[in-house]
Amino acid sequence: PDEHYWATLNYNIHLRAPGGYKAKSDPTQWTARYVIWGKRGCQGIVVHGICILSTADLPTLY
C-alpha cells in the first residue's frame, strides 16, 4: 500500500506537489517491471518478500 500511496501523490498533477511528475501520461497499457523475489541476488533490503533495489543493484539492471 505504501508504494501506491506515494506514487499516487507524486503523479497526481492536480496536487502540484513539489518535485512531482509533470510530463503527460504514457498511453501504453503496460508497465515493465523488474523484481527480485527474496534476498537471493538482492543488494538492497527485502520488504514483504520483494527486493527494494539499491544502487548496488544497478549493474544487475544494466
Secondary structure, 3 states (H helix, E strand, C coil): CHHHHHHHHHHCCCCCCCCCCCCCCCCCCCCCCCCCECCCCCCCEEECCEEECCHHHHHHHC
